[in-house]
Amino acid sequence: MTDHARTDYDMVGIGLGPFNLGLAALAEPVADLDALFLDARPEFRWHPGLLLDGARLQVPFLADLVTLVDPTSRWSFLAYLRARDRLFPFYFAERFHVPRREYDDYCRWVAQSLPSCRFGSTVDSVRWDGDRFVVATGGTEVTARNVVLGVGTAPVVPAALEPVLGKRVFHAGRYLDQLPALEGTRDVTVVGSGQSGAEVFLDLLRRSPDTRVRWLTRSPAFAPMEYSRLGLEHFTPDYTRYFRELPEGTRDRLVARQWQLYKAVSADTLAEIHDVLYDRGIGGRTPAAELMPNVAVEGAVAHGDGYRLRCRQVEQDRTFEVATDAVVLATGYTARRPDFLDPALVDRDSRGRYRVDEHHRVRLAPGVAGSLFVQNAELHTHGVGAPDLGLGAWRSATILNALTGREVYRLPARTAYTTFGA
């Protein structure tokens, strides 16, 4: 529950993406917990630049904000469908993976309904006053014993392409907003082979059949996401617990090798791309498309109205140039380090990352008696499940149980058939 006349809370969440929104939804029925969630944006939006027609979640609809912890919650996706009078259409559609636009609408429905969620509230600073965290926002201050960071991730722009960032060189997260800038282009290059890169490449193929669309990636292949049933057990709390106990160096090497678990493309999207290319080749035509794995972009310069990219084929160790009119960077995201957080509060590891315990609590400097939790900033300590929507509700319940010191939500001891450790 939340009393907006208060200035002191049990928990303040900063950032309202799906993970902290899920925490707010699970915290709402806890009668003795006063919570407030702040976000600088005027309203909830989830990757609006990538809400493409036909794009679907890569996880089943059961991976909503609450269901895998509390399927009776009034904030479930099925409850949203009932509120929108869409249960029968959903039932007949037989969709396990829902449209991304519908997931965004579902989250906005929850965010608009929860009194604990306050948008248009920029956090200026977080400090420890000896007894409480003091969160300064918009000229006012609120205090809390517990703070949960859910500030999301920041777009990654490779250093080689930073000099040419602009109207026609932009991150895929802004794709729909920047589409007008691509009008009249005859050659567009997509860099990066994750799901976003595949969806942008497919959209460009369909949208502009006469434009040459090029897809470059450093990865060894345009590979499908690991989606076998046992393979998906890497996204269970069982695997997270196993991963946490590994030495730091082992964890870092392992995440790099597991790219196909969380950075690859859905097999359905790859099939759709192949279908478009196949249809374009009917009658002996050559599709205006080029797909090149094992290619690193090592430099870029403006050239006339377009750009020249200096590239290297990694396996052949051969360099070549690409001339293009525009570049869309599907180069992923990285954990965001918030400027508002007093750096003296946090005890970081040798690479400047949070030290995160099994309850998603960050190790703090000596003398700080409160708890600082993080959501989706612990890939290095908790493994590939950290950014996955399917583990969001579990993590939120884990945080609530740790924060209250009791079992607010019962969590099963075993979640996978696989035994990951000896």
Buried (B, 14 or more C-beta within 10 A) or exposed (E): EBEEEEEEBBBBBBBBBBBBBBBBBBBBEBEEBBBBBBBBEEEBBBBEBBBBEEBBBBBBBBBBBBBBBBEEBBBBBBBBBEEBEBBEEBEEEEBEBBBBBBBBBBBBBBBEBBEBBBBEBEBEBBBBEEEBBBBBBEEEBBBBBBBBBBBBBEBEBBEBBEEBBEEBBBBBBBBBEBEEBBEEBEBBBBBBBBBBBBBBBBBBBBEBEEBBBBBBBBBEEBBBBBBEEEEBBBBBBBBBBBBBEBEBEEBBEEBEEBBBBBBBBBEBBBEBBEEBBEEBEEEEEEBBBEBBBBBBBBBBEEEEEBBBBBBBBBEEEEEEEBEBBBBBBBBBBEBBBBEBBBEEBBEEEEEEBBBBBBBBBBBBEEEBEBBBBBBBBBBBBBBBBBBBBBBBBBBBBBBBBBBBEEEBBEBEEEBBEEEBEE
